Amino acid sequence: MSSEKTGQILNAFCIDLEEWFHVCEASTPYDDPKTWDSAASHVVKDTEVILRLLDEAKAHATFLTVGWVAERHPELIRRLSNAGHEVGSHTHFHRLVYTLTPEEFAQDLKRSLEVLRQVSGQAVVSFRAPGFSMKRECFWAYPILRENGITVDVSVVPAPRDHGGIDGFSRDPILLHTDAGALTVFPLSILSALGRRVPFSGGGYLRLFSMPIIKYGFRQNHRAGRPVMTYIHPREIDPQQPRLDLPRMKGFKYYVNIATTEEKLRTLLKTYRFGTVTDTLAGVQSLPDYQLVDGDIVPMGARVPPGADRLAQRAI
Ligand SMILES: [Zn+2]
């Protein structure tokens, strides 16, 4: 570790481990999982690049893995697990949470956890919804996650966003109490500027923004004593991936600066301390308590209407 990193706050590094054709909310020739085996697979070679970058920086990360990918490439999951990285779930078929019924969501989650736990040999306790698709309307997913052994969710973007995004949500990790038990919700990092909340530390935002903007975001969060969460998809460092015919704006966000992402990640990994989601949360002093009340997440101890506990149970 370089001396400038010593004493720095630990930040979470996440990889959403999926294929280049796992797109959310856009019609492609790969909408149906039955077509996925017909597509060229890039996930192993792309992930190997990321593993090398992490190795260079002596950093560990959390790989939020699509169960279908783990079924196809169990050796990749075993390798990264043996290298000390954390394996989490990114569902089995990469479908947006709010397009599913609670029963469909539970079934898909269980299938992913079964394969991920078996292949990785890990407990698998972290989860990210595809496309950060956790919205108020699908908070019913939290007790289901907890019932299935998930204790950390990294699906919330506390800012407005295409699919998902909960404007006004806590920027700090919280402990969410549900009838099935408590789980930590660790929201994606955002920066606040000109009265607006903007993600900056992952995916298309990370590729689009210049390093001074990204560093400003890190500084703003670190000053508040808050770790930053960075995320990347294997395809985002792969200029050779097949191109999908996406709507203009979506295509721009999907492919902007792909050729320079590897170098940007190398710089980030040199500049800041990164670890798994679990290790990062271990360094967080205290988590404010929240609960599900009538389908919404509210601080515990805040004014709640009479009978709120009963309502919360009904909402679950
Ligand atoms: Zn995804």
Residues whose N, C-alpha, C, O or C-beta is under 5 A from the ligand:
A	BS01	ZN	D16 E18 H22 P130 G131
